[in-house]
Amino acid sequence: MYSFCNITAYESFPLVQLCVYIPVLVSGILLNVLALWVFCCKLGKWTETRVYMVNLAVADCLLLFTLPFKTLSQFQQLKVGRWCLALEGGYFINRLMSIGIITVVAADRYLAIKYPLKAKVLRSPLKAAFTSGFLWIVIICMMSIIKKLEDRGQDELCFEKSSVKPSVITLCAIIVGFFTPLIILSYCSIQVIAELMRKKNENCHKEKFIRKAVYIVSANMAVFIVCFLPLYLGHLLRFIMDSTSSNCSAIQRVNNFVHLASVLANTNCCLDAICYYFVSKEFKEASPKLKKLQLLVLEKNFTSNVFESNGIKTTIQRVGAGQWE
């Protein structure tokens, strides 16, 4: 069954990539470099959120830098080889790192809001730095192993699975690299939203702060799902088709969908910057004077209950991804 199909990207796909990636590359680099500048130069105290956001911006920037080479490789029909495997490895490492950091941020929010007292012990900027470093090491090692074990013998072109032989390694990478983080992120986000809504009902005078936090959590989860879910569902469908079907035209259509979904997934580099860095007024106005004013307002509003105050303040700090820092 495997030798009768030769699956390739459709003819106009490199042009589609070029048209989408030029604005994505320009806007993504500008937004992420600006975010890095604000986080590294304009804000004072390092916090857990700030550490994670810097790592996310770095991963997004590195992924953006691979996009021109990815597009060029398909225009030039780059053959599978050392350069191709290195390019693929860098591309997928940074995508998985983005997914991993977004998931860790969601878990960090959940911990801060659901268990605010325990969070003071379990969370710190240093621990966030160790977590980020550990994530980089795990993903790099995992991708290196995948590239060594992957059977690319029947594939001719870079970034293209030409054969219809099902890859169990790819399936494991899909489950571990996306669907497991998706479950974690969805659970944490839903729990955070539920907790915020409960606090909103109990504290009507804090409704504005809580509503803002709910919008941010919902937007982050929606962007993650919209950008990545189509691509990984396409990969999963491709594995199923390779395993069960001998219909080459059907597999080719699934392959075309995967390529288009990958373009959508890569726009996440820009959307991360918007959702995590520029969604809040406070981030845009990151001046010491405004910061002091905001903290005074928080202290005045949140003095009624110590436990509750810690939970809500942490909510606004962590959910805003860079606010109040």
C-alpha positions in Angstrom: 0.0 0.0 0.0 2.8 2.4 0.9 4.5 2.5 -2.6 1.5 3.6 -4.6 1.1 7.1 -3.2 3.4 10.0 -3.4 2.0 12.8 -1.2 3.2 16.4 -1.8 2.1 19.9 -1.0 -0.2 21.4 -3.6 1.4 23.5 -6.2 0.5 27.0 -5.0 1.1 26.3 -1.3 4.6 28.0 -1.3 3.0 31.1 -2.7 0.3 31.0 0.0 3.0 30.7 2.7 4.9 33.7 1.2 1.8 35.9 1.2 0.9 35.0 4.8 4.3 34.8 6.4 5.6 38.2 5.2 3.1 40.2 7.3 3.3 37.6 10.1 7.1 37.8 10.2 7.2 41.6 10.2 4.5 42.2 12.8 5.5 39.2 14.9 9.1 40.3 15.2 8.1 43.9 16.0 5.6 42.8 18.6 7.8 40.2 20.3 10.9 42.4 20.3 8.9 45.2 21.8 7.5 42.9 24.4 11.0 41.7 25.3 12.2 45.3 25.6 9.4 46.1 28.0 9.8 43.0 30.1 13.6 43.2 30.2 14.1 47.0 30.4 11.0 48.8 31.5 9.7 46.8 34.4 11.3 46.5 37.8 10.9 43.4 39.9 11.1 40.0 38.2 8.1 37.8 38.8 7.0 34.3 37.7 4.8 35.8 35.0 7.6 37.9 33.6 10.0 35.0 33.4 7.5 32.9 31.5 6.6 35.7 29.2 10.2 36.3 28.3 10.6 32.7 27.4 7.4 32.7 25.3 8.6 35.8 23.4 12.0 34.2 22.8 10.4 31.0 21.5 8.0 32.9 19.3 10.9 35.0 17.9 13.0 31.9 17.1 10.0 30.3 15.4 9.5 33.4 13.3 13.2 33.3 12.2 12.7 29.8 10.8 9.7 30.8 8.7 11.7 32.3 5.8 13.9 29.2 5.6 10.8 27.0 5.7 9.2 28.9 2.8 12.4 29.0 0.8 12.9 25.3 1.3 9.6 24.6 -0.3 10.2 27.0 -3.2 13.6 25.4 -3.8 12.2 21.9 -3.0 15.0 21.2 -0.4 15.7 17.5 -0.2 15.8 15.6 3.1 19.3 15.8 4.6 21.2 17.3 7.6 20.3 20.9 6.8 16.6 19.9 6.4 16.5 17.9 9.7 18.2 20.8 11.6 15.7 23.3 10.1 12.7 21.0 10.9 14.1 20.4 14.4 14.4 24.1 15.2 11.0 24.9 13.8 9.2 22.2 15.8 11.2 22.8 19.0 10.1 26.4 19.1 6.5 25.6 18.3 6.4 23.0 21.1 8.1 25.5 23.5 5.4 28.0 22.8 2.7 25.4 23.5 4.6 24.3 26.6 5.0 27.8 28.0 1.4 28.8 27.4 0.3 25.6 29.2 2.7 26.4 32.1 1.2 29.9 32.4 -2.3 28.5 32.5 -1.2 26.1 35.3 0.6 28.9 37.1 -2.6 31.0 37.0 -4.6 28.0 38.3 -2.3 27.5 41.2 -2.2 31.2 42.1 -6.0 31.7 42.0 -7.2 28.3 43.4 -4.5 28.0 46.1 -3.2 31.5 46.8 -1.6 30.6 50.1 0.2 27.4 48.9 1.2 29.4 45.8 3.4 31.7 47.9 5.5 28.7 48.8 5.4 26.8 45.5 6.0 29.8 43.2 8.9 32.1 42.7 10.8 33.8 39.8 13.7 31.4 40.4 11.4 28.3 40.2 9.8 29.8 37.1 13.3 30.1 35.5 14.1 26.5 36.4 10.8 25.3 35.0 11.4 27.2 31.7 14.9 25.9 31.5 13.8 22.3 32.2 11.1 22.7 29.5 13.7 23.8 26.9 15.9 20.9 27.7 13.1 18.3 27.6 11.7 19.6 24.3 15.2 19.8 22.6 16.0 16.3 23.8 12.6 15.0 22.7 12.9 16.5 19.3 16.5 15.2 18.8 15.3 11.7 19.7 12.3 12.0 17.3 14.6 13.1 14.4 17.0 10.2 15.1 14.2 7.6 15.2 12.1 9.0 12.5 12.0 7.0 9.2 12.4 9.6 6.5 13.7 7.1 3.9 10.7 7.4 1.7 10.4 11.2 2.1 12.1 13.3 -0.6 11.3 16.9 0.4 11.8 18.9 3.6 8.7 19.5 5.7 6.9 16.9 3.7 5.7 13.4 4.6 5.6 12.0 1.2 5.0 8.3 2.1 1.7 7.0 3.5 3.5 4.7 6.0 2.0 5.6 9.5 4.5 7.0 12.0 3.9 5.9 15.6 6.6 8.3 16.7 4.7 11.2 15.1 1.5 10.0 16.9 3.3 10.0 20.3 4.7 13.5 19.6 1.2 14.8 18.7 -0.3 13.3 21.9 2.5 14.4 24.3 3.3 17.7 22.5 -0.3 19.0 22.0 -3.2 17.0 23.2 -1.8 16.6 26.7 -1.1 20.4 27.0 -4.5 21.1 25.6 -6.2 19.1 28.3 -4.1 20.7 31.0 -4.7 24.2 29.7 -8.4 23.7 29.2 -8.9 22.3 32.7 -6.8 25.1 34.3 -8.5 27.8 32.3 -12.1 26.5 33.0 -11.3 26.2 36.7 -9.9 29.7 36.9 -12.9 31.1 35.1 -15.2 29.3 37.4 -13.3 30.5 40.5 -13.4 34.1 39.2 -17.1 33.9 38.5 -17.6 32.7 42.1 -15.6 35.6 43.4 -17.5 37.9 41.2 -20.9 36.8 42.6 -19.5 37.2 46.2 -17.8 40.5 45.6 -19.9 42.8 43.4 -17.6 45.8 44.1 -14.7 44.0 42.5 -16.7 43.0 39.3 -14.6 45.2 37.0 -11.3 43.6 37.9 -12.7 40.1 37.8 -14.5 40.5 34.5 -11.3 41.8 33.0 -9.4 38.7 34.3 -12.1 36.4 32.8 -11.8 38.0 29.4 -8.1 37.6 29.4 -8.2 33.9 30.4 -10.9 33.2 27.8 -9.1 35.0 25.1 -5.9 33.1 25.8 -7.6 29.8 25.7 -9.6 30.6 22.5 -6.5 31.7 20.6 -4.6 28.6 21.7 -7.5 26.3 20.5 -8.2 28.2 17.2 -4.5 28.3 16.2 -3.3 24.8 17.1 -6.3 22.4 17.3 -7.0 22.3 13.5 -3.3 21.5 12.8 -3.0 18.6 15.3 -6.4 17.2 14.4 -5.2 17.2 10.8 -2.0 15.4 11.9 -4.1 12.9 13.8 -6.4 12.4 10.8 -3.4 11.9 8.5 -2.1 9.1 10.8 -5.5 7.4 10.8 -5.7 7.7 7.0 -2.2 6.4 6.6 -3.1 3.4 8.8 -6.4 2.5 7.3 -6.9 4.0 3.9 -5.4 3.3 0.5 -7.2 6.2 -1.1 -4.4 8.5 -2.3 -6.6 11.4 -3.2 -8.2 11.4 0.2 -4.8 11.4 1.9 -3.7 14.2 -0.4 -6.7 16.3 0.7 -5.9 15.7 4.3 -2.2 16.6 3.6 -3.3 19.9 2.0 -5.5 20.7 5.1 -2.5 20.1 7.3 -0.3 22.5 5.3 -3.0 25.2 5.5 -3.6 24.6 9.2 0.2 24.9 9.8 0.0 28.5 8.4 -2.8 29.3 10.8 -0.8 27.8 13.7 2.2 30.0 12.9 0.2 33.2 13.1 0.0 32.4 16.8 3.4 34.1 17.2 1.7 37.4 16.6 -1.4 36.6 18.5 0.6 35.6 21.6 2.0 39.1 21.7 -1.4 40.7 21.5 -3.1 38.4 24.0 -0.3 38.2 26.6 1.5 41.5 26.2 -0.8 44.2 24.9 -4.3 43.2 26.1 -4.1 45.3 29.2 -4.0 49.1 29.6 -1.5 48.7 32.4 1.1 47.1 30.1 0.8 49.9 27.6 1.3 52.4 30.3 4.2 50.7 32.2 5.4 53.7 34.1 6.4 53.7 37.8 4.0 56.5 38.6 1.0 54.7 37.2 2.2 51.4 38.8 2.2 53.1 42.2 -1.3 54.5 41.6 -2.6 51.1 40.5 -1.2 49.4 43.6 -2.8 52.0 45.9 -6.1 51.4 44.2 -5.7 47.6 44.7 -4.8 48.0 48.4 -7.8 50.2 49.0 -10.2 47.9 47.3 -8.9 44.6 48.6 -8.4 45.2 52.3 -11.7 43.7 53.4 -10.4 40.1 53.5 -6.8 39.0 53.6 -7.3 35.6 52.0 -9.6 36.9 49.3 -7.4 39.9 48.6 -4.4 37.7 48.0 -6.5 35.6 45.6 -7.9 38.5 43.6 -4.7 40.5 43.4 -2.8 37.4 42.3 -5.6 36.9 39.7 -5.0 40.3 38.2 -1.3 40.0 38.4 -1.0 36.6 36.8 -3.9 36.7 34.4 -2.8 40.0 32.9 0.6 38.5 32.0 2.9 41.3 32.8 0.5 43.7 34.6 1.4 45.1 38.0 5.0 44.0 37.7 
